[in-house]
Amino acid sequence: MTDAPSPDATQPAGQAAEIPARPRPRRALLLSVFFGLAVFAYVFDQLTKLWVTGNMTEGERIPVLPPLLHWYYIRNSGAAFSIGENVTWVFTIIMTAVSIAILLQLRKLGSIWWALALGLLLGGALGNLTDRLFREPSFAMGHVVDFIQLPNFAIFNIADSAVVSSVVIICLLTLRGISLDGSRLTKDTVKHDS
C-alpha cells in the first residue's frame, strides 16, 4: 500500500495542487476530419460506381451538361490516361503501400488541412484499390470503373477526383511551408536545418 502524496510545502495550507488542464480535443478533431473525409470519399466513390455498373452498359455515353460533361462508362486496367494497362498488379501494390503509408503518418498529424488532404487521399486510394482487388477480371487485377468525361481530358471517377484534390492541397501546404504536424517552416528554420 502506498501513502498518499503529501501537499507541496511551498503552497499555502488548504490550497490544493493545481490540476493540469485537460488537453484540448484537437487530436480527436483532426482524426475525425481525417477518417470522416476518407469514409466520405470512399463511400461516395463506391456508390457512384455501383450506380454506373447497375444502370449503364460499358461504352455507353450519357450527356449531362453537353458539351462539358458526359457520363461515359469504361473500365480501366491502367492508371491515368490508361498508362500501364498490362501491369495492373503493380497499381494494386502501389495503392496498398500508399494507404499504409498514410495511416503511418497519422501520429504526426497536427494540421486540419493535412487531415483533410490525407483523408481525401486515403479515401480515393481505397476506392480504386477496392476495384483492383474485387472487380473483373480477377483478384488484384481488377479494372477500375471510370465514368466522368470532360472535353479533351481523361475519363475518371470520384476516387480520382479525391486523389487529385488532395495532391493540390498538399502542394499548397508545402508551398506555404506548413508541415504535417502543423508547424510552419520559416527561412530561419530552413537555414538552421541545412
C-alpha positions, 0 to 999 in steps of 0.5 A: 500500500502506498501513502498518499502524496503529501501537499507541496510545502511551498503552497499555502495550507488548504490550497490544493495542487493545481490540476493540469488542464485537460488537453484540448480535443484537437487530436480527436478533431483532426482524426475525425476530419481525417477518417470522416473525409476518407469514409466520405470519399470512399463511400461516395466513390463506391456508390457512384460506381455501383450506380454506373455498373447497375444502370449503364452498359460499358461504352455507353455515353450519357450527356449531362451538361453537353458539351462539358460533361458526359457520363461515359462508362469504361473500365480501366486496367491502367492508371491515368490516361490508361498508362500501364494497362498490362501491369495492373498488379503493380497499381494494386501494390502501389495503392496498398503501400500508399494507404499504409503509408498514410495511416503511418503518418497519422501520429504526426498529424497536427494540421486540419488541412493535412487531415483533410488532404490525407483523408481525401487521399486515403479515401480515393486510394481505397476506392480504386484499390477496392476495384483492383482487388474485387472487380473483373477480371480477377483478384488484384487485377481488377479494372477500375470503373471510370465514368466522368468525361470532360472535353479533351481530358481523361475519363475518371471517377470520384476516387480520382477526383479525391486523389487529385484534390488532395495532391493540390492541397498538399502542394499548397501546404508545402508551398506555404511551408506548413508541415504535417504536424502543423508547424510552419517552416520559416527561412530561419528554420530552413537555414538552421536545418541545412 
